[in-house]
Amino acid sequence: MRKDDIVGLVMAALSSAAVLIALGMVFLYAPREATMGDVQRIFYFHVASAWVGFFGFFVTFLAGIAYLARQERRWDILALSSVEIGLTFIAMAVVTGSLWARPAWGTYWTWEPRLTISAVQLLIYISYVMLRAAIENPQQKARFAAVYGIVAFVTVPLSWFAIRWWRTIHPDILTGGEGMALTARMVHTLLVSLGAFTLLYFTLLRQRVRLERAADALAGLKEHLSPIAYRESRIADRESRIADR
């Protein structure tokens, strides 16, 4: 077994164990919240998913800058891989947030500032993936995507500061928000959840980068073999014509 395969298996095992530990703490260690009850336990998954989504978009932002400066494919691969994982976790944050909002606010969705920005952010980064799929030239695709990823990152600080700049019903996790005070055990559980989801992000990122590099290698191999296959087909065709005579 190659060293890369061993590292991947170790990271997968560690991230799986970390997520299981976080799950155990959410349901067995963290106390039942006095106001919202057990539904508040969604909070740990919601915040951890949002954090990883934001972090994934931040990595795409940095990789976009690096690509524009260096014009190296590896930065484009990193940007694409990170944005796909970030999208997955932001979608999880939106879904868990809606499940939490129903018993807490009486509705799955309301167009308050934080949720509105989250919806726009999700659509913007889905458009990033669609933009890449619409452009065939690899260099042009990477260049446009790098600029788009840099500009799109403005939605992250907007989302973070929305609950501080505008009137909103969304709670502020730093202060516990209205009707939810974080105890020490809640903070411990939240930190473990953040760590577990971050480790899961790096595990997925590593595998996604390897997959994209393998796709590049396969495309290069096909490009190298296509002229040879064409020549061989011409020779075979010529030989068949001679045999027919």
Secondary structure, DSSP 8 states (H G I E B T S, - for coil): --HHHHHHHHHHHHHHHHHHHHHHIIIIIS--BTTTBGGGGHHHHHHHHHHHHHHHHHHHHHHHHHHHHH--HHHHHHHHHHHHHHHHHHHHHHHHHHHHHHHHHSSS----HHHHHHHHHHHHHHHHHHHHHH---HHHHHHHHHHHHHHHTTHHHHHHHHHHHS--SS--TTTT-TT----HHHHHHHHHHHHHHHHHHHHHHHHHHHHHHHHHHHHHHHHHHHHHHHHHHHHHHHHHHHHH-
